Each structure stands twice: as structure tokens, then as C-alpha cells.
Amino acid sequence: MERRSQRAVLHACEECATDRHMRVVLRTAYVLYVRCARCANLRTEPKPGVRQLGFEG
């Protein structure tokens, strides 16, 4: 199974603007919880390739 097309692209931290210290700390069926190792900011990102709840398409 080819999964590279569904690989998550982690964006830069919204607090400190670094993009080199982002780590996925938890995965659910629909989202990834991403923490910045530099400033400890936590955010969620939609899981790539998974249809999100509440959206038609």
C-alpha cells in the first residue's frame, strides 16, 4: 500500500515560528496532536487522507 501521498506535513509552530521541532505526540482516527519541542505549544492538525467529521465532500 502506497502511503507517502497521505504523509502529514507539519507546519511551523504558531507561537515561536520554528518548523524543526514539531513532534506528533498523539494520533486519533481523525486528528494529530502536534507539540513544539522548543516552546511546548500544542495544536491539532487534521489527519491526511481521512474524511473529517462534519464536512461533506
DAZIZI-V520657 format. One record per pair of residues at least 24 apart in sequence whose ideal C-beta (glycine too) atoms are under 10 Angstrom apart, sorted by sequence separation. I is the first residue (numbers start at 0). J is the second residue. If there is no record, write none. Layout:
BEGIN
i:I j:J
i:I j:J
END
This chain:
BEGIN
i:7 j:31
i:9 j:33
i:11 j:35
i:12 j:36
i:14 j:38
i:15 j:39
i:28 j:52
i:12 j:37
i:13 j:38
i:14 j:39
i:15 j:40
i:7 j:33
i:9 j:35
i:12 j:38
i:14 j:40
i:12 j:39
i:13 j:40
i:14 j:41
i:12 j:40
i:14 j:42
i:13 j:42
i:12 j:42
i:10 j:42
i:9 j:42
i:10 j:44
i:9 j:44
i:8 j:44
i:7 j:44
i:7 j:45
i:7 j:46
i:8 j:47
i:7 j:47
i:5 j:46
i:6 j:47
i:7 j:48
i:5 j:47
i:6 j:48
i:4 j:47
i:5 j:48
i:4 j:48
i:5 j:49
i:2 j:47
i:2 j:48
END
